[in-house]
Amino acid sequence: HRYEFNNDFRAEFESRGMHLTGQSPDGKLVEIVEIPGHPFFVAVQFHPEFKSRPNAPHPLFSGLVTAARQRVTDCTE
């Protein structure tokens, strides 16, 4: 794909609380964004599925499952 974060809006996203936590090696492209305090808001431009194996998932997938389990626990207590 050829989608990318539009740097023209970078300051506005940051002023509203989004953290741009990962960049391309040359620093020109935003690769990872997060919203602190949200149970699990992470968006990435790379492909973590290519680094996953059935018994060794990428940490993003493990984190998502952990956050989902916690959400279920919180909602049922």
SVG drawing of the C-alpha trace seen along z (x, -y; Angstrom):
<svg xmlns="http://www.w3.org/2000/svg" viewBox="-20 -22 37 44">
<polyline fill="none" stroke="black" stroke-width="0.4" points="0.0,0.0 1.0,-3.6 -1.0,-5.2 1.0,-7.4 0.4,-9.9 0.1,-13.4 2.7,-15.5 0.7,-18.7 -1.6,-17.6 1.1,-16.5 0.9,-19.5 -2.9,-19.3 -2.9,-15.6 -0.2,-16.1 -2.1,-19.1 -5.1,-16.9 -3.2,-14.2 -2.0,-11.8 1.6,-10.7 3.6,-10.0 5.9,-7.4 7.6,-5.9 9.1,-7.3 10.8,-5.9 14.6,-5.7 15.0,-8.9 12.5,-10.6 10.2,-11.8 7.3,-9.4 5.2,-8.7 5.1,-4.9 3.4,-4.5 0.8,-6.6 -0.7,-6.1 -3.2,-7.7 -2.0,-7.7 -4.6,-6.7 -6.6,-4.7 -6.9,-1.0 -5.3,-0.1 -5.0,-2.7 -2.0,-1.9 -1.8,-2.4 1.1,-1.3 2.2,-1.7 4.4,1.4 3.3,5.0 3.6,6.7 1.9,9.8 5.0,10.5 7.0,10.8 4.4,13.1 4.4,16.9 1.7,19.2 3.6,19.6 5.4,16.3 3.0,13.4 4.3,9.9 4.0,7.9 1.3,5.7 -1.0,8.7 -0.2,10.0 -0.8,6.5 -4.2,6.3 -5.3,9.7 -4.1,8.7 -6.0,5.4 -9.2,7.2 -9.0,9.7 -8.6,6.9 -11.6,5.0 -13.8,8.1 -12.7,8.6 -13.4,4.9 -16.8,5.1 -17.9,8.3 -16.8,7.3"/>
</svg>
